[in-house]
């Protein structure tokens, strides 16, 4: 079935240039927000109609009820009978000052209608003139008040009825303060970070530290449950120098320094990741997921530190005072692969050896030298990076990164108080952003420290109190959406805190406001399908955020892991200028719960509707339709890594709008300007090796749409990708041999 992305109507961008196609069915509208005492969001960011009681003059059938227009789901709609006039109204529950109406019309729209309000549902006042509708999103700025708000249609544009995907009402003014009966949530500059966090000082005996890290790691050795377990470990080191510590890093483990600069914390020994420990997969490191190292320096034993990781295992803001190898110790003799990693804002004094690492992205760092490369090695803003030479050797090198904002980090100040440092935005950046990092420091008393067991209501209460959010390690079950509506809110976590929505809700919704920073979170889809797991901004709204964009860093999504999850789309980005810096969106090919084509379902990993969005380090894998859909103009991606779904049962089950299967990376047909550097897509159709996909990248043929250094691989020659991009590049398996890639240096 053709995805709605190819047929949906355009939306107008207010105050910016250009247009963007809106993915009407897959995009998620912004939900009702919790009040915030310090909100500086505009009225357009405060919907008051969603989930309220709606009625209509008629319905076409029971499949199109009035409630479908206020449910926040742009895949459901209200439709009337085929007659004039018709109305749809919503009861807001109390009198509100109305400032804006957003109508998301289906193709059957009104050619003449008015917006009306009423205090009682009986006496109506027009707050808009007679207005002509249009298919797609229509925004009306209005002034009026009332408990009831109605779209009163007098003339249809088509022979059919009136049909609205969404009818949204927005209230003006400043949000009220929380009720005096609701006590303020406590905060502290010396917070309790929970039992999963261990904090060490230079005076802590090295043997004590070694015992703690060994206990955490050894409990995972060859464990059949650790990869999708509930264990979480964070080891934090206060400023100073530490004696020999050899820290093996397993699943859901973070090792980080608490200094303002990486060199404030020095570990002698190693922070080590290798192969050989994973149950049933001891021969390589391709499942070394969900672990991290941040904000410290290492003087490595023997001169070389090993970090043989794959997805969702960032190394940020680290100083390696020696060499760094990214491959496992058993990389020879056809074993020991690792596959896809991320290094940023770091310094390696010596040589970085990638060895059998199949693909890797390094951003804004300084290295002595890089040695090696298999398929897809990408560098932006890296001093000392190899010259651009793709495909032989496979290095794609950009001198700078267009826009960066480094991830916020926790540190301890000279008075022993905890703070979060938020680095400032940089443009055309290169090299590490430290020492003397520009930015702002936020005391921990301005954060709510969330702990497992906290409800969505309590977390939203903290946001309403004007607090930022700091998630401690653990699992959070959410029966409602966490809604971030205040500009510049920081939402961060340590130790892979995992958010699991229940009942099909969206886990996190960020309003279309300046400067929100979301980092260090993991999302697991729940057993009831969620239309989205996270959305940024509101569909159809285009506000210029270039001076202070929303940013996402180290945010990971899973459909099928510890639970048999389901989600139509994991991440929808509607806001312009958003920075997506290292995400892994993964529909699981294996998990703690069974996985399969009809079990852990998911259409798309990422939909980008915003203009001027930048993705640096984009990992999206195994989804069942287009895995990335990019609708916004002037988008940029630096490094894209993808595997097609393993578990396609047969070709008949996987026919896309343009032939066999779905491309991994789809740029919408109306996009006029888009750039991608360094992209790889790999096939491994092990359930049915006869399955094929016609192309890995699907883009419009326009001079402004440019792809550089892209490739395809059939892993073990299992399954076919017929072309790299559109009808260009040739097929894999490549007749030249097993697992030999096809490359396209530049398209067009």
C-alpha positions in Angstrom: 0.0 0.0 0.0 1.3 3.4 -0.9 2.3 5.3 2.3 0.4 8.5 2.9 3.6 10.4 2.7 3.4 10.3 -1.1 -0.1 11.8 -1.3 -0.4 14.1 1.7 -1.0 17.9 1.3 1.6 20.6 1.7 1.6 22.9 4.7 2.6 26.6 4.7 5.7 27.6 6.6 5.1 30.8 8.7 8.0 33.2 8.8 10.4 31.0 6.8 11.1 30.1 3.3 9.8 27.2 1.4 7.2 24.5 1.9 7.2 21.0 3.3 5.0 17.9 2.7 3.2 16.9 5.8 2.9 13.1 6.5 -0.8 13.4 7.5 -1.4 9.9 8.7 1.9 9.1 10.3 2.6 12.5 12.0 1.5 13.0 15.6 -0.3 16.1 16.6 0.8 17.8 19.9 -1.2 16.7 22.9 -2.8 18.6 25.7 -0.1 20.2 27.9 0.4 20.4 31.6 0.4 23.9 33.0 3.9 25.5 33.6 4.5 28.4 35.8 7.4 29.6 33.8 6.2 28.7 30.3 7.1 31.2 27.6 5.6 29.1 24.8 3.1 30.9 22.6 -0.5 30.1 22.7 -0.1 27.9 19.7 1.8 25.5 21.8 -1.0 25.0 24.3 -3.8 22.8 22.8 -6.8 22.6 25.1 -9.2 20.5 22.9 -7.4 17.2 22.7 -9.2 14.3 24.4 -12.2 16.4 25.3 -15.8 15.6 24.5 -16.7 16.2 20.9 -20.1 16.0 19.1 -21.2 16.6 15.5 -24.3 17.2 13.5 -23.9 13.9 11.8 -21.4 11.1 11.0 -20.8 9.3 7.8 -20.6 6.0 9.7 -19.5 4.7 13.1 -16.0 4.5 11.7 -15.7 8.3 11.6 -17.0 9.6 15.0 -16.6 13.2 16.2 -14.2 12.1 18.8 -11.7 11.1 16.1 -11.1 14.8 15.3 -9.8 15.6 18.9 -7.9 12.4 19.7 -4.4 13.6 18.7 -4.2 10.8 16.1 -3.9 12.1 12.5 -4.7 8.6 11.3 -8.3 8.9 12.4 -11.0 11.4 11.3 -14.5 12.7 11.7 -16.6 12.7 8.5 -20.2 13.9 8.1 -23.0 12.8 5.9 -23.1 14.2 2.4 -25.2 17.3 3.0 -25.0 21.0 4.0 -24.8 22.5 6.6 -22.8 20.4 9.2 -20.9 21.2 12.4 -18.4 19.7 14.7 -18.0 21.0 18.3 -15.8 20.3 21.3 -16.6 20.9 25.0 -13.4 22.3 26.6 -14.8 21.7 30.1 -14.5 25.4 31.2 -14.4 28.8 29.6 -11.2 29.5 27.8 -9.7 32.5 25.9 -9.3 31.1 22.4 -6.4 32.4 20.3 -5.9 29.9 17.5 -7.7 27.1 15.6 -5.9 24.5 13.6 -7.9 22.4 11.2 -6.4 19.4 9.5 -8.8 18.8 6.6 -9.1 15.6 4.6 -9.7 16.0 0.9 -13.4 16.6 1.7 -13.1 20.1 3.1 -15.4 23.1 3.6 -15.4 25.8 1.0 -17.2 28.0 3.5 -17.3 27.8 7.3 -17.0 29.8 10.4 -15.6 29.2 13.9 -18.0 29.8 16.7 -17.9 29.8 20.5 -20.6 29.4 23.1 -20.8 29.5 26.9 -23.5 26.9 27.1 -23.6 24.9 23.8 -26.8 26.7 22.7 -26.0 30.4 22.0 -23.2 30.8 19.4 -20.9 33.7 18.5 -18.8 33.9 15.4 -15.1 34.5 16.2 -14.0 34.2 12.5 -15.4 35.5 9.3 -16.7 33.1 6.7 -13.6 31.3 5.6 -12.6 29.1 2.7 -11.0 25.8 3.7 -8.4 23.8 1.9 -7.2 20.2 2.0 -4.4 19.8 4.6 -3.5 21.9 7.6 -5.2 25.3 8.0 -4.4 27.7 10.8 -6.7 30.5 11.9 -5.7 33.2 14.5 -8.8 34.2 16.3 -10.0 36.1 19.4 -12.8 35.0 21.6 -13.9 33.0 24.6 -16.2 30.1 25.4 -16.5 26.7 26.8 -17.7 25.2 23.5 -15.9 25.8 20.2 -17.5 24.8 16.9 -16.6 24.5 13.2 -19.8 25.4 11.4 -19.6 24.4 7.8 -22.2 25.9 5.4 -20.8 24.8 2.0 -18.9 21.7 1.0 -16.0 21.7 -1.5 -16.8 18.2 -2.8 -19.9 16.0 -3.3 -18.8 14.2 -0.1 -19.3 15.4 3.5 -17.0 17.4 5.8 -14.0 15.5 7.0 -11.4 16.5 9.6 -8.3 14.5 10.7 -7.9 16.9 13.6 -9.7 19.9 15.0 -7.4 21.7 17.5 -8.3 24.6 19.8 -5.5 26.6 21.4 -5.9 29.0 24.4 -4.0 32.2 24.9 -2.5 33.7 27.9 -0.1 32.5 30.6 -0.8 29.1 32.1 -2.1 29.2 35.7 0.1 28.3 38.5 -0.3 24.8 40.0 -3.1 24.5 42.5 -2.0 25.7 46.0 -3.2 22.3 47.2 -0.5 20.6 45.1 2.8 20.8 47.0 5.9 21.7 45.1 8.2 18.7 44.3 11.5 18.8 46.2 14.8 19.4 44.6 18.4 19.5 45.8 21.9 20.6 44.7 23.2 17.3 46.2 20.5 14.9 44.9 20.1 11.2 45.6 20.7 9.6 42.2 19.4 6.2 43.3 20.8 2.8 44.1 22.1 2.2 40.5 24.6 5.0 40.7 28.0 4.7 42.4 30.1 7.8 43.0 33.8 7.5 43.6 36.4 10.0 44.9 40.2 10.0 44.3 40.5 8.7 47.9 38.4 5.7 47.2 40.8 2.6 47.2 41.3 1.3 43.6 40.4 -2.2 44.9 37.0 -0.9 46.0 36.3 0.6 42.6 37.6 -2.6 40.9 35.3 -4.8 42.9 32.3 -2.6 42.1 32.8 -2.6 38.3 33.7 -6.3 38.3 30.5 -7.2 40.1 28.4 -5.3 37.6 30.2 -6.8 34.6 30.6 -10.4 35.8 26.9 -10.8 36.5 26.4 -10.3 32.7 29.0 -12.8 31.5 27.4 -15.1 29.0 24.0 -14.4 30.5 21.0 -15.3 28.3 19.0 -12.3 29.8 21.5 -9.5 30.3 21.1 -8.0 26.8 17.5 -7.1 27.5 17.6 -7.1 31.3 16.6 -4.5 33.9 20.1 -4.0 35.3 21.4 -0.5 35.2 24.9 0.6 36.3 26.4 4.1 36.4 29.9 4.7 37.8 30.7 8.4 38.4 34.2 9.7 39.2 34.7 13.0 41.0 37.6 15.1 39.9 41.1 13.7 40.6 43.4 10.9 39.5 42.6 7.3 40.1 45.0 4.3 40.5 44.8 1.3 38.2 41.2 0.4 37.4 40.3 -2.0 34.6 36.6 -1.4 34.0 34.9 -3.8 31.6 31.7 -2.2 30.4 28.6 -4.3 29.8 25.0 -3.6 28.9 23.3 -0.5 30.3 26.5 0.6 31.9 27.9 4.2 31.9 31.3 5.3 33.1 31.6 9.1 33.4 33.6 11.8 35.0 32.2 14.6 37.2 34.7 17.3 36.2 34.0 20.4 34.2 36.6 19.2 31.7 37.6 15.6 30.7 41.1 16.1 32.1 39.7 16.8 35.5 39.3 13.0 35.9 42.1 10.7 35.0 41.7 6.9 35.1 44.9 4.8 34.9 44.1 1.4 33.4 41.2 1.0 30.9 37.6 1.5 30.2 37.3 -1.7 28.1 34.7 -3.2 25.7 35.6 -6.5 23.9 33.9 -9.6 22.5 33.6 -13.0 24.0 31.1 -12.3 26.8 27.7 -12.3 25.0 25.6 -15.4 25.4 25.3 -17.2 22.0 27.4 -14.6 20.2 30.9 -14.9 21.7 32.8 -14.6 18.5 32.2 -11.0 17.7 31.1 -7.6 19.0 28.2 -6.8 16.8 25.8 -6.9 19.7 27.8 -4.6 22.0 24.9 -2.2 22.5 23.7 0.2 25.2 26.8 1.4 27.1 28.7 4.7 27.2 31.8 6.5 28.3 31.8 10.3 28.9 33.8 13.2 30.3 37.0 11.7 31.5 40.6 10.9 30.5 42.3 7.5 30.3 46.0 6.6 30.6 45.6 3.1 29.1 47.5 0.1 30.2 50.0 -0.9 27.4 49.2 2.4 25.6 46.0 1.3 23.9 42.3 1.4 25.2 39.8 -0.9 23.5 36.2 0.2 22.7 34.8 -2.5 20.4 31.2 -1.4 20.3 28.3 -1.4 17.9 25.1 0.7 18.1 23.9 2.9 21.0 27.3 3.0 22.6 28.6 6.6 22.5 32.0 7.8 23.5 31.7 11.5 24.2 34.0 14.2 25.6 36.9 11.7 26.3 40.6 12.2 26.3 42.6 9.0 25.4 46.2 9.6 26.4 47.5 7.0 24.1 45.9 4.9 21.3 42.3 3.7 20.8 41.2 0.6 19.1 37.6 0.0 18.0 37.9 -3.7 17.1 37.7 -6.7 19.4 40.8 -8.7 20.4 39.7 -11.6 18.2 39.2 -9.7 15.0 41.4 -11.9 12.8 40.5 -15.1 10.9 37.1 -13.8 9.8 35.8 -13.3 13.3 35.4 -10.4 15.7 33.4 -7.9 13.8 32.0 -4.8 15.4 29.5 -2.8 13.5 28.7 0.9 13.8 29.7 3.3 16.5 29.9 7.0 17.5 32.8 9.2 18.8 32.4 12.9 19.5 34.0 15.9 21.2 37.0 13.8 22.1 40.8 13.8 21.8 43.0 10.8 21.0 46.6 11.6 21.4 47.8 8.5 19.4 46.3 6.3 16.7 42.7 5.3 16.3 42.6 1.8 14.8 39.2 0.8 13.5 40.3 -2.8 12.5 37.2 -4.9 11.7 34.8 -2.1 12.6 32.5 -2.1 9.6 31.2 1.5 9.9 31.9 4.4 12.2 31.1 8.1 12.6 33.5 10.5 14.3 32.5 14.2 14.9 34.3 17.3 16.2 37.3 15.7 17.7 41.1 15.7 17.4 43.1 12.5 16.7 46.7 11.7 16.1 46.0 9.4 13.1 43.3 7.1 11.9 44.2 3.6 10.7 41.8 1.3 8.9 38.3 1.2 7.4 36.0 -1.5 6.1 32.9 -0.1 4.4 31.8 3.3 5.7 34.0 5.5 7.9 32.7 9.1 8.2 34.3 12.2 9.8 33.0 15.7 10.2 35.0 18.4 12.0 37.8 15.9 13.0 41.3 17.3 13.2 43.7 14.6 12.0 41.1 12.7 10.0 42.2 10.9 6.9 41.6 12.6 3.5 38.3 12.1 1.8 38.9 9.1 -0.5 35.6 7.1 -0.7 35.4 4.3 -1.8 39.1 3.3 -1.6 39.8 3.6 1.2 36.2 4.1 2.4 36.7 7.5 4.1 34.1 10.3 3.8 35.6 13.5 5.4 34.0 16.9 5.9 36.2 19.6 7.3 33.5 20.9 9.6 30.1 20.1 11.0 27.4 22.6 10.0 25.7 23.0 13.4 26.5 21.3 16.7 25.4 21.6 20.3 27.2 19.1 22.6 25.3 16.9 25.0 24.6 18.4 28.5 26.6 16.7 31.2 26.6 16.4 35.0 29.5 17.7 37.1 30.4 18.7 40.6 31.5 22.3 41.3 34.2 23.5 43.7 31.7 23.6 46.6 30.7 19.9 46.1 27.3 20.9 44.5 25.9 19.1 41.4 25.2 21.0 38.3 24.4 20.3 34.6 26.5 22.1 32.0 24.7 22.9 28.7 27.2 23.6 25.9 26.4 26.4 23.5 25.6 26.1 19.9 28.5 26.1 17.4 28.5 26.5 13.7 30.9 25.1 11.2 32.7 23.5 14.1 35.8 21.4 14.2 37.8 19.9 17.0 36.9 19.2 20.6 34.7 21.7 22.4 36.9 21.8 25.6 38.5 23.1 27.6 36.8 26.5 28.0 33.5 25.2 26.7 31.0 28.0 26.1 27.6 27.4 27.5 25.5 27.7 30.7 25.5 25.9 34.0 22.3 24.9 35.7 22.2 24.0 39.4 20.6 20.6 40.1 18.0 22.3 42.3 16.4 23.4 39.0 16.0 19.7 38.0 13.5 17.1 39.1 15.4 13.9 39.6 13.1 11.2 38.3 13.4 7.7 39.6 11.9 4.4 38.5 8.3 4.2 39.8 7.6 7.9 39.1 4.4 8.3 37.2 3.8 10.4 34.1 1.6 12.6 36.2 4.4 13.3 38.7 6.9 14.0 35.9 4.5 16.3 34.2 3.9 18.0 37.6 7.6 18.7 37.7 7.5 20.3 34.3 4.5 22.3 35.3 6.6 23.5 38.3 9.1 24.9 35.8 11.8 22.3 36.4 14.1 20.5 34.0 14.1 16.7 34.1 17.0 14.4 35.1 16.2 10.7 34.7 18.2 8.2 36.9 18.8 4.7 35.7 15.9 2.3 35.5 12.6 1.5 33.7 9.7 4.0 33.7 6.2 2.8 32.8 4.1 5.7 31.4 0.4 5.7 31.1 0.4 9.2 29.8 2.6 11.4 27.6 5.4 13.4 29.1 4.8 16.9 27.6 7.6 19.4 27.4 6.2 22.9 26.6 8.7 25.3 28.1 11.5 26.7 25.9 15.0 25.7 26.8 13.9 22.8 29.0 16.6 20.2 29.6 15.5 16.6 29.6 18.4 14.3 30.2 19.3 11.0 31.7 22.2 8.8 32.8 22.6 5.0 32.6 20.0 4.3 29.9 16.8 5.2 31.7 14.1 3.4 29.7 10.6 4.8 29.0 7.9 2.3 28.2 4.4 3.7 27.2 1.3 1.7 28.1 -2.1 1.8 26.4 -0.7 3.1 23.1 0.2 6.6 24.4 3.1 8.6 23.1 6.0 8.6 25.6 7.4 12.1 25.0 6.1 15.1 23.2 8.2 18.3 22.8 6.3 21.5 21.8 7.4 23.7 19.0 9.5 26.0 21.2 13.1 27.1 21.2 16.0 25.3 22.7 14.7 22.1 24.3 17.5 19.6 24.8 16.6 15.9 25.1 19.5 13.4 25.7 20.4 10.1 27.2 17.0 8.4 27.0 15.9 5.0 25.7 12.4 4.3 24.5 10.8 0.8 24.4 7.6 0.4 22.5 4.8 -1.0 24.7 2.6 -4.0 23.9 -0.2 -1.8 22.7 0.7 0.0 19.4 1.7 3.6 19.8 1.3 5.8 16.7 4.6 7.5 17.7 7.0 7.0 20.6 8.3 10.6 20.5 7.5 13.7 18.6 9.1 17.1 18.3 7.0 20.1 17.4 3.6 20.1 15.9 2.6 18.8 12.4 2.3 21.7 10.0 3.9 24.4 12.2 7.0 25.9 10.8 8.7 28.4 13.2 12.3 29.6 12.7 14.4 28.0 15.5 17.8 28.5 13.7 19.1 30.7 16.5 18.2 28.2 19.3 17.2 24.8 17.8 15.8 21.8 19.6 18.4 19.1 20.0 18.3 15.3 20.5 21.5 13.4 21.6 22.0 9.8 22.4 18.3 9.0 22.2 17.5 5.4 21.4 14.3 3.6 20.3 13.4 -0.1 20.3 10.4 -2.0 19.0 10.7 -5.4 20.6 13.2 -5.9 23.3 12.2 -6.9 26.8 8.6 -6.7 25.7 6.8 -7.5 22.4 6.5 -3.8 21.5 4.6 -2.1 18.6 4.8 1.4 17.3 3.9 2.8 13.8 6.7 5.5 14.0 9.3 5.8 16.6 10.3 9.4 16.1 8.6 12.3 14.3 10.4 15.6 13.9 8.1 18.5 12.9 10.1 21.4 14.2 12.4 23.3 11.9 16.2 23.4 12.5 16.2 20.4 14.9 19.5 18.8 15.6 19.4 15.0 15.7 22.8 14.0 17.1 23.2 10.2 17.4 20.1 8.2 17.5 19.5 4.5 17.0 16.0 3.5 16.0 15.8 -0.3 16.0 13.0 -2.7 15.3 14.5 -5.7 16.9 15.6 -8.8 15.1 16.0 -10.5 18.5 15.0 -9.7 22.0 14.2 -10.9 25.5 10.6 -11.5 24.2 10.0 -13.3 20.9 10.2 -11.1 17.7 8.8 -11.6 14.3 7.1 -10.0 11.2 3.7 -9.9 12.8 4.8 -9.6 16.5 6.9 -6.5 17.0 5.5 -4.3 14.2 6.9 -1.0 13.1 6.6 1.0 9.9 9.1 3.8 10.1 12.0 4.8 12.4 12.2 8.5 11.6 9.9 11.0 9.9 11.3 14.5 9.3 8.7 17.1 8.4 10.7 20.1 9.6 12.8 22.2 7.3 16.6 22.7 7.9 16.9 19.6 10.1 20.4 18.2 10.6 21.1 14.5 11.5 24.7 13.6 12.6 25.0 9.9 13.3 21.7 8.4 12.2 21.2 4.7 12.8 17.8 3.2 11.8 17.3 -0.5 11.3 14.8 -3.3 10.4 11.6 -1.3 10.0 8.9 -2.8 7.8 8.3 0.2 5.4 10.4 3.3 4.6 12.8 3.4 7.5 13.5 7.1 7.1 11.1 9.5 5.4 12.4 13.0 4.9 9.8 15.5 3.9 11.4 18.8 5.0 13.5 20.9 2.7 17.2 21.7 3.2 17.7 18.6 5.3 21.2 17.3 5.9 22.4 13.9 7.1 26.1 13.1 8.0 26.4 9.3 8.4 23.5 7.0 7.9 23.7 3.3 8.9 20.9 0.8 8.1 20.1 -2.8 8.0 16.9 -3.9 6.2 14.4 -6.1 8.1 15.7 -9.6 8.4 12.4 -11.2 8.8 10.4 -10.5 5.6 8.4 -13.7 5.1 8.1 -13.5 1.3 8.1 -10.9 -1.5 4.3 -10.7 -1.6 4.3 -9.4 2.0 6.8 -6.6 1.1 5.7 -4.7 -2.0 6.2 -0.9 -1.8 4.7 1.9 -3.8 7.5 1.6 -6.4 8.2 -2.1 -6.6 9.8 -4.7 -4.4 10.3 -3.6 -0.8 10.9 -0.2 0.7 14.0 1.9 0.5 15.8 2.5 3.7 16.1 6.3 3.1 13.3 8.0 1.3 13.4 11.7 0.4 9.9 12.9 -0.5 9.2 13.6 -4.2 8.6 17.4 -3.7 11.8 18.1 -1.8 14.1 20.4 -3.7 17.1 20.5 -1.4 18.6 17.7 0.6 22.1 16.4 1.3 23.5 13.1 2.6 27.1 12.2 3.2 28.2 8.7 4.1 25.3 6.3 4.0 25.2 2.5 4.1 22.3 0.0 3.8 22.7 -3.7 4.3 20.5 -6.7 3.5 20.3 -9.9 5.4 16.9 -11.6 4.5 17.6 -14.7 6.5 14.0 -15.8 6.8 13.6 -15.9 3.0 16.8 -15.2 1.1 14.9 -14.9 -2.2 13.5 -11.5 -1.0 14.8 -8.4 -2.8 14.4 -4.7 -2.5 14.7 -2.6 -5.6 16.8 0.2 -4.1 18.3 1.3 -0.8 18.0 5.1 -1.3 15.0 6.7 -3.1 15.2 10.4 -3.9 13.8 12.9 -6.4 16.1 13.5 -9.4 16.8 17.2 -8.8 20.2 19.1 -8.7 19.6 20.2 -5.2 19.2 16.6 -3.9 22.7 15.2 -3.5 24.0 12.0 -2.0 27.7 11.4 -1.5 29.6 8.2 -0.5 26.7 5.7 -0.3 26.8 2.0 -0.5 24.9 -1.3 -0.2 26.0 -4.7 1.1 24.3 -8.1 1.1 25.6 -9.7 4.3 26.8 -13.1 3.5 25.1 -12.8 0.2 21.7 -13.4 1.9 19.1 -11.4 0.0 19.3 -8.8 -2.8 19.4 -5.0 -3.1 18.9 -4.3 -6.8 20.4 -0.8 -6.8 22.1 1.6 -4.5 20.0 4.8 -5.3 17.0 4.9 -7.5 18.1 2.8 -10.6 21.8 3.5 -10.1 24.6 1.5 -8.6 24.1 -2.1 -9.4 23.0 -5.1 -7.3 24.3 -6.9 -4.3 25.3 -9.7 -3.9 28.1 -8.4 -6.0 29.3 -11.1 -8.4 32.9 -10.2 -7.4 32.5 -12.1 -4.1 31.0 -12.6 -0.7 29.8 -9.5 1.1 31.3 -7.2 -1.5 29.7 -3.7 -1.5 28.3 -1.6 -4.3 29.3 2.0 -4.0 28.1 5.3 -5.5 30.5 8.2 -5.0 28.1 10.9 -6.0 24.4 11.1 -7.0 23.4 12.7 -9.2 
